[in-house]
């Protein structure tokens, strides 16, 4: 586990300058790999290349130093991530006469490429971002894993192509700060995050998951290619009992494969279905007691640490529980938000960082329950999609308009909590008669019909989701399989995995997600949808597969998720900073927002109206903007 960087330039360069520049990029991501570093540089008639990495030593502690070279030194790789099936792949290569110098998974990738070329990338089961320089053909190959667990940014200027695990390294070598990207801006204010391939900056992109990029140093052209072509989804005619047994087996196998480590390992245990099952599986595979880690809140309406204690007692783990309050937030919120390098408004990143930070004091690796909702159909929004379809068939559009206006004052709340009123209000606002309802449901920041009141026309886009509609081939998602496909492409890659990667890596902790296994994804796509959601029962097959392992009814208990009371904090500990960001002078200088409506939105929240999600989205954007364009303001 580590972070990688690299650049190719046609500028006249010498070894000293190349080494200096790549080291500058590496120094900014030392938190991703405090144990070791390494660089590679090369100059030829067509330009110069430098690649670097920072390493967090997890596997092959003694001989896994990077970069790793082929026997003749013509191939070189830097790698970020873990390949969980590397031992199997290594054995296959050794059976074909391939000789290894190390025991690392990094060398397995290099040998696969050396013997089989880029088609071998599809054999990798893991989370990864890597770059390979092949001097024999003067090309660089940069790849990203199937789900996008590991990040990879890239950009090309007139004379330089750059890539890296975090934006900060690319910005360090950029001569000027890029302009704001209009698509990235609209995606952020709609979604509260920016999914690949876009970023907040013009001309800087994220490599999409399941893709590799080929850069030709002879022509200085590049292209992006799918690692594995998507296969048609064919539903199996399989009994529920048989499917349930397969699900249990696949989950157990995935936890086992993701627990390979030469250093101590533990789990994040929230007490929800996903983390509880992962913790249970890991505990069964380990003779010594495993370490489990959970976080709770002093504000009782947000605290669910009691559920984690039930599981910890059941599996007899060494349980570590951390209760946080506003003071903990005040000490870390600035570092957490700024480390994302672009606006990011998923407030659960705050407790995720705090539990990662505490966990890193005990272990180097933690298994998480991330991905369980996408793989097994666990989100409330999946209900909402079905409800919208039924609702719009029964309720005429005019009647819906009247009903919404009637219900609006009854659903207002001053409580910063996603309770029943919030959910009903969100459902009514997301109801759409044009077939675009799911795109409205996933808009956690500003709804499509309200964003025009807050952004100036020159920054506003009518349809920032057009790229995803075209590339997914799903313009109007209408069933659970399509909802999940959109989530995999957008919210999983752009939100959930970004949150976990940046917050854990900021604490030099490696997080692994057993549910993010391509075998599991393919399998749950192949079984009937009502095995995933049965009536009102989400993740039905997963819970049925493991219900015998837990106290009766435990897996059916509702769980609010990793919510934090940011709405309250914006009125208290963060109030002065919020008021600064809503200052009229600043807003005029930015020339991005409709000033009066933004000021009104903030004032209403400060005076008791619950505008939490829109105001927090605005706050996170302004924090990023001022930090980057206003020297911190």
Steps between C-alpha positions, in 0.01 A plus 500: 500500500635840410458789265650549156601793283649553158559738213621501141641817350640621170675788677877480513576325826785353695505225760533744788191696395298186438588360841422830669157529337391142567618528860294817540193306383580211735555726800139618483362147543732375774189422708408234243831321553719606793707180501700538179529677166655445160544676167591420140622743233593456135586733213496412131476681166122535526480643849547421867302291746495484878296267723485495878322337791453515875460164675297376796654156555231229525625202295862387449641748751864417424522479120195684369676833443391688189552575217535140386679419174498213253814285475643707212385827656286592198174489697432690821191529721371710789186372667238610752266240647470129568456206263309239698550212258870566446611168648282306255623711209860459615464120510361498147791708377757287682348187346576662164863560592481860623758580771430756775746710701252608771189370674297812422176538308660791314740270318212268408334786307825575318559135408141465381545798270842377385364159399142578397473873429213729601229229461642351822374800698153342507641211708572729796266471797572795721507872552770671300643788308832439331720624218733287292766647269592268214825631356494246215200676341539835677150492651356546846194305619299642791217287643223527760304219667150374419310700765735798525613434857836663433507850348685614189505856360663617177542808283685611188639846435689620192824337608424267792273207584453436875325240713468425869298351783397843628430832334743685723802342333385600151421854614847524651660468156242714322622848413153656542191398693241375249160661456191343656343234280134570432396133491691424818340798674145396407562137592626607841206723584254233385673193647730645775795327327653476150518156336754393236604604245438859614669712765438855619785619276491554125735261323564268797322165499454183700576175321175305500485168686569188294708703254863530405660793327772458237744785447730486195827682563580501128184686394403648841144385448291300745178302512286332765388139458268270695686227686204266481206546266162491679306180448123484445308434822320168481276412793545142624214264566623402845320422825528743789658236726772419247566871438514565875761227551711640216480852642622382839786309343606791279494746790708270720750441219529872436563582867767232509673630185492858630653403834842404357754719678842490660391761757215518760148527360161600648151611393283809511191386692202736490245237603326513163439194283808533280772572756351244739517224239855591396613504864331167568666336198843634591463390864413146389816484290733615778600308810622804695230756575463760227495873565177687423456876498188714524408862551210660683367849569424691816177610327286193572274530194810435285663240723460133407808358670284260700444288187874466449543385861248219443703365208834547675373293793364234264830453313709566814716764335736747660257786457608865491226762527553872447235758591540837325364849552526846344848554641628199307350650185654840560843344531482317167234639266736732311763235431234247399316722251815654352658159442238415236659766272161574342160576654354195674193525723433152632490588870561138602862559394548671839428198723659269241826690543475494878443124517779444245734721698428315825519162326840578347645516852431127535514339152616581147211333316123513562222315320182702441141433400516745209327390182243278671214736412597520133564127466188378688250785457508670838407862438165665574527673162443163333155497659448854381559397142228237524268740683545768233402254228182395682417851625517666158276230355231566762526870597449759222772762472269790594385319812863433596578873473213584735596222743864614512405859581257382767753269664801735486424700820410181687834337416723788609733420787773672696662169584824411321400137461387284207178390665157420353419861416826540310446178305141582404601852400787372290275244332240761407768730360651215297172391340545550127253438217758520219690180581799679656398436860804292595736779399304727737508242778882480494531880512582540869598866476289737289205366303490566125208742528666708773865523389417768242401724791847477651751483211546777244388408146854486358587220745172308476452179298162353415618140509836426667409128496503467120844330495381229738177445311694450178782283634275279712233474233245560781322828431199431723586238766190292568599192701732396782770367268518835320490701824796300629691541173464879521612495864807291415600748232426816698442493876721202581797630303448871560377502860533186712841389379642852494388552859659179627821530298581861591404479868676168562810593302521831686551279806732255315243221538413255224128421466374198308140435398417127464160573344677673210580178324424461131378142555243628749395786273453271201314244709252742656433642154412151379242405762136622514463854635247390762776293663674830580194703601192307606209728572642755743790279604830626359808278456265209553722219370807624689313516829338161442841348424642609836198538731580174680831646615343793689239546775146468368388815321837677533561537125150641455556794733500836328819702492527869419850486353807711566308825545648796682322814628671745262184711488542571871872558461439755223296697754764470772869409461504562123265800503760777468671322211166447324410866540837595352432281196159664452645851516372714214843636409640149454196386300530799267870429439427135420227580246363144528189530717166677498597712799163581657367144493822352640506750785132430571565122500779538757311749717193277515710209617676707765159613624358152543372373165660168409693564177780270613584317181500801268686721749759232578555454125549876462732509804724222363524667160588836652761343724664337200471816288648733761779257580601478134407832338499741795807387700278368775300826512 
